[in-house]
Structures are given as structure tokens and as C-alpha cells.
Amino acid sequence: MISILRIGHRIGRDKRITTHVALVARAFGADNIMIDTADAKIEDNIKSTCKRFGGNFKIDTGVNAKKTIKNWKGTTVHLTMYGEKLENSVKKINAKKDVLIIVGAEKVPPYVYEMADYNVSVGNQPHSEVAALAVFLDKFTDGKWTDKKFNGKIEILPCDKGKKVISKE
Amino acid sequence: MISILRIGHRIGRDKRITTHVALVARAFGADNIMIDTADAKIEDNIKSTCKRFGGNFKIDTGVNAKKTIKNWKGTTVHLTMYGEKLENSVKKINAKKDVLIIVGAEKVPPYVYEMADYNVSVGNQPHSEVAALAVFLDKFTDGKWTDKKFNGKIEILPCDKGKKVISKE
């Protein structure tokens, strides 16, 4: 099981970035996302995507981040530009255990660095938690996210020009 | 040379997503980004990052997208959830030619699909242009972005707990 914990979410300001984090989580093979701040709009938005595009991805908001990390039975991974190199870390993480991937917004409290089993950096340059999560999941699943079947009401078929969309609605 | 063209940028609404697109472009080995809508704030923001963290990444805004694609001497690649599978496309693209990677916001005009040499999808599920660009550049550069030296005033060293920052300011 792969779970994502989004911390430091600010309603309004982080709406689109957190939505992208959640959509990346779903598309790249995670099972669910938990967001610390309660945000009904993001919940509705992601649930609506799942309803149309399929899969069993779950979203919860208003989750206590510290308790979630503390009580996690499995491995906890914090994505941060200050962490150990992805190439080295990803080999050490036991993929058979449930993994909780922690994705921060601008400021991450020190307890996260302390409590996480692994602090992992996707490059040590400033970029984006959306990109970091996608690249981490790509490496961690060894690219297997591309085989995932979603069986949605809407299915998009690869196409070299234009759009091929199957709609079962 | 790897250039990014961000189209459909809306000031205000897309501020943070476009900033993430630009930071990903820089961190994952692109040489520059061109943004269709003039936006001095994003220019300043990215230039400030470059000044502190190094590298020769360039940003221009207020660029005519159609002309840029039309006049491009090299290969044009449009990232879209409707495109051909990344795994298949990336092998076909000649990495010795200059490549222009086009990254749209919500609605992309049909001419982009028509004019691009390659329409490439990073998965056929809805997710994020930030993630799509990062994963595409990772595959296209065969992971070589991780070796790039930026020689910035600020350098972050990989670290398993906490933060190791070298500041030459």
C-alpha cells in the first residue's frame, strides 16, 4: 500500500498545487492521500475525477499529520530537497511494507525530518513537490504505474494527433 | 539545447503552477523557458532563484507561442494526456537536435496538436503538467539531470536528517 500525506496545506493558496499532488498520487499508483487541513472542495474535486476516470483512490482531509506519522505501521518517507539522494534511498526502502510518503508545502516542521524513516531528495535544487512525488513514485514502483488499469467511465487512448476518448457515460 | 514553451498562462490563477513548471525545467536540465503571457513577477521570481542557486537558466515572458513553434529549428514535443505513450515516443526523438517542449495549461488550442512533431503523454490519466515535464525530462535526459552542476551561491548537500546548506553569500 502506498499512502500520501500532504502537510501544510493552506486553503485557497495551495488549492491547485495540492490538487496536482493528489492527481499525481492517483495516476502514479498511490492508494490514497491524506491532507492535514480540512478542505471539502479538494475532496469533491478529486472524488469527481475518480468517479469519471476510475480506480479506487481515496482522499481524506483534516487528518492529524503527527499522529498519522507516529502510528504508521510500515515505512515513512519524507520528500525534501534537503534529503538523501533518490538514487541511493530508493533501493533501501522495503517495497513490501506499507509506505507513507510525506509531501510538504513551503515550510515543514522539524518533527517531520526527525520522525521520517527516510528523508529523500529528488535533486537538491528547488523545484516542486508535484514533480518530486511523480519522479519518486516512478522510481519506487519501477515504472509499474504505467500498467495500472483504472476502468473508468472515461478512457483516453494514446494518439499521435488529436484526441481519442472512449466515454461509457 | 532543451527549451520549454509554457502556453495558456493566466496571470494570478496560474502563478504557482507556472512557477513550478519553470523550476522543474531548470532543475531537470532545460536551458530556458518561454511563457506566452507577459508576467514580470514570475520572471523576477525565477531570476532570483537562478541568482541564488546558480546555473544559466533563462526565462522570457510575453512570447508568441505560434510563431515560436513555427520557427523552431529542431524538434517540437507537446506534452498532453492525449498523446502517444512516453515509453514509445521518447526513443524516437532525436536528442542531438534542439528540442522545444510545449506545456499547456487547462485548454490547449488545436494548432498545437497539429504543429508539434510529437504529442506525448506521460500516462493517459489526468494529473499535472509539472509532473509530466519532470518525468519527461528524466527519461529524455536518461537521468543525466542529476549530474548537472549549478555552482550557486547556495548549495544544498544531501543529508539523512535535517538540512546541510552551504552559503557563499
Interface residues (C-beta under 8 A of the other chain):
Chain A: R16 I17 H20 L23 V24 R26 A27 F28 T49 F53 M81 Y82 G83 E84 K85 L86 E87 N88 P110 Y113 E114 Y118 N119 S121 G123 N124 Q125 P126 H127 S128 V130 A131 A132 L133 A134 V135 D138 W145 T146 F150 E155 I156 L157 P158 C159 D160 K161 G162 K163 K164 V165
Chain B: R16 I17 H20 L23 V24 R26 A27 F28 T49 F53 M81 Y82 G83 E84 K85 L86 E87 N88 P110 Y113 E114 Y118 N119 S121 G123 N124 Q125 P126 H127 S128 V130 A131 A132 L133 A134 V135 D138 W145 T146 F150 E155 I156 L157 P158 C159 D160 K161 G162 K163 K164 V165
